[in-house]
């Protein structure tokens, strides 16, 4: 039998006690501030009407293993200084990884020269001062920095434990695409000529594995792969490697003996890990670049219904340890919590200063993208776990994997390769693969009939499983 809805995802548990520290940052905050100030001063000296500069550094460790053997150990250390110069409404940008005084002056000069020969753009320019994160707004502490003092040896041990747990789950787990551990941290400082100054450090760590299941005696005709991971700001919040390995193995095993389906039109339940993609499609369609280029199926949708009327989409950029948290956006504009969708009606776009000016609107603080979005339904009950959502589906398709990039944000047309389970009577009957699901995003978003209480966060987006009332499923 395929896996049932009672299989639970791994819970958070400490991954490992640190051994010796990963080498820290090479530059401190004061050095970054000095570099930025020197860049801005040189831009003013050259005659810039406005300027913005940012300096950053990233350092990390990535380790991968496969079939019990160490495969790769990679360390990264990157640094960059970027300067944007404005001559009225002409803009030039340049960057360098050389922090020497001479390189800094050359970089500012390059940005200035580019601006001199660039055509004027009425929308170009720094954010208005009233929109910038100034004073305390720029120094909000969101607890984003948790460096992980892990050695390559300790990281490899964690990855090996994760893969070993997957391989030991069942004799039908016969192979592995490997497991990996990543520990990453970075910091930056930015400022502009209109008074914004701010920066902070952040971290992100991950553990992942991808086992392969096969049936003995089938000559490799039935092989199924799946994967699972845990990603957090703090290593202490990562799921235990054994839990990640076992759950990835259970997912791969559940897909053995997959079948094809006859072409049909049925309700489709998106697993919560995939349902965040529907949020991403909505965000893309109501973001400034798509709107001012008129490349969106949701043009002029502000104040209009874009989702089912029981749905809300809330954004909280100040969520502690959130993966999308930030006190200000990439331009230094202050970020604010807001309802993006309320009772199905679109309340706001995602705009940078540039795209806002192109549309005759005001920036929403989204240079760099959305921040910690949560989709919820007013119909969801605390008991609406995955079992309950399958019962609501009753008869149709439960999707656990999507393939391809078949989403057209201009028309809203949606067509993706998929794999999952056929459901009858609210229960998983058998796994299915080599199918395509298709619809139109406008109809899909308005046709969401339920959101599960099985909330999952993927990147900076959170939702439970999502049930769409009807989609085309192409098979045999």
HELIX and SHEET records of a PDB file:
HELIX    1   1 UNK A   29  UNK A   46  1                                  18    
HELIX    2   2 UNK A  101  UNK A  116  1                                  16    
HELIX    3   3 UNK A  129  UNK A  131  5                                   3    
HELIX    4   4 UNK A  135  UNK A  138  5                                   4    
HELIX    5   5 UNK A  152  UNK A  168  1                                  17    
HELIX    6   6 UNK A  235  UNK A  237  5                                   3    
HELIX    7   7 UNK A  241  UNK A  254  1                                  14    
HELIX    8   8 UNK A  272  UNK A  285  1                                  14    
HELIX    9   9 UNK A  288  UNK A  292  1                                   5    
HELIX   10  10 UNK A  353  UNK A  359  1                                   7    
HELIX   11  11 UNK A  386  UNK A  393  1                                   8    
HELIX   12  12 UNK A  441  UNK A  446  1                                   6    
SHEET    1   A 5 UNK A  90  UNK A  96  0                                        
SHEET    2   A 5 UNK A  69  UNK A  87 -1                                        
SHEET    3   A 5 UNK A  50  UNK A  66 -1                                        
SHEET    4   A 5 UNK A 173  UNK A 192 -1                                        
SHEET    5   A 5 UNK A 197  UNK A 198 -1                                        
SHEET    1   B 6 UNK A  90  UNK A  96  0                                        
SHEET    2   B 6 UNK A  69  UNK A  87 -1                                        
SHEET    3   B 6 UNK A  50  UNK A  66 -1                                        
SHEET    4   B 6 UNK A 173  UNK A 192 -1                                        
SHEET    5   B 6 UNK A 201  UNK A 214 -1                                        
SHEET    6   B 6 UNK A 223  UNK A 225 -1                                        
SHEET    1   C 6 UNK A  90  UNK A  96  0                                        
SHEET    2   C 6 UNK A  69  UNK A  87 -1                                        
SHEET    3   C 6 UNK A  50  UNK A  66 -1                                        
SHEET    4   C 6 UNK A 173  UNK A 192 -1                                        
SHEET    5   C 6 UNK A 201  UNK A 214 -1                                        
SHEET    6   C 6 UNK A 228  UNK A 232 -1                                        
SHEET    1   D 6 UNK A 448  UNK A 451  0                                        
SHEET    2   D 6 UNK A 466  UNK A 474 -1                                        
SHEET    3   D 6 UNK A 264  UNK A 270 -1                                        
SHEET    4   D 6 UNK A 396  UNK A 403  1                                        
SHEET    5   D 6 UNK A 413  UNK A 424 -1                                        
SHEET    6   D 6 UNK A 427  UNK A 440 -1                                        
SHEET    1   E 6 UNK A 345  UNK A 346  0                                        
SHEET    2   E 6 UNK A 338  UNK A 342 -1                                        
SHEET    3   E 6 UNK A 311  UNK A 315 -1                                        
SHEET    4   E 6 UNK A 373  UNK A 377 -1                                        
SHEET    5   E 6 UNK A 461  UNK A 463  1                                        
SHEET    6   E 6 UNK A 456  UNK A 458 -1                                        
END                                                                             
